[in-house]
Amino acid sequence: MVLTPFEAGEAAGIFNLLLVDETHRLNQRANQPSGVLNNKFSDITIELFGADDYSKTQLLDTEQSIRPADLPLELLSALIAETRASERHF
């Protein structure tokens, strides 16, 4: 399957493995290209985590960060450290 980040977030099933290409296009909560996507960001976060938590983001490769909505380096570094510590970093 080839999905957008929003389609993956709205998918009914659970993924055992999710490969992400073009990670530099993933982002954090910010003004999306359309109003519908702004609502989807909130709806998906509530569905996945039970509340509209602004700390939840899409993942990003910091080496390709170019937009204000891109994830901060500190956040991504912490996520990478966490996945390495739990032996889930590939």
Secondary structure in CASP SS format (residue, H / E / C, confidence):
PFRMAT SS
TARGET T0000
AUTHOR 0000-0000-0000
METHOD secondary structure of the structure
MODEL  1
M C 1.00
V C 1.00
L C 1.00
T C 1.00
P H 1.00
F H 1.00
E H 1.00
A H 1.00
G H 1.00
E H 1.00
A C 1.00
A C 1.00
G C 1.00
I C 1.00
F C 1.00
N C 1.00
L C 1.00
L C 1.00
L C 1.00
V C 1.00
D C 1.00
E C 1.00
T H 1.00
H H 1.00
R H 1.00
L C 1.00
N C 1.00
Q C 1.00
R C 1.00
A C 1.00
N C 1.00
Q C 1.00
P C 1.00
S C 1.00
G H 1.00
V H 1.00
L H 1.00
N H 1.00
N H 1.00
K H 1.00
F H 1.00
S H 1.00
D H 1.00
I H 1.00
T H 1.00
I H 1.00
E H 1.00
L H 1.00
F H 1.00
G C 1.00
A C 1.00
D C 1.00
D C 1.00
Y C 1.00
S C 1.00
K C 1.00
T C 1.00
Q C 1.00
L C 1.00
L C 1.00
D C 1.00
T H 1.00
E H 1.00
Q H 1.00
S C 1.00
I C 1.00
R C 1.00
P C 1.00
A C 1.00
D C 1.00
L C 1.00
P C 1.00
L H 1.00
E H 1.00
L H 1.00
L H 1.00
S H 1.00
A H 1.00
L H 1.00
I H 1.00
A H 1.00
E H 1.00
T H 1.00
R H 1.00
A H 1.00
S C 1.00
E C 1.00
R C 1.00
H C 1.00
F C 1.00
END
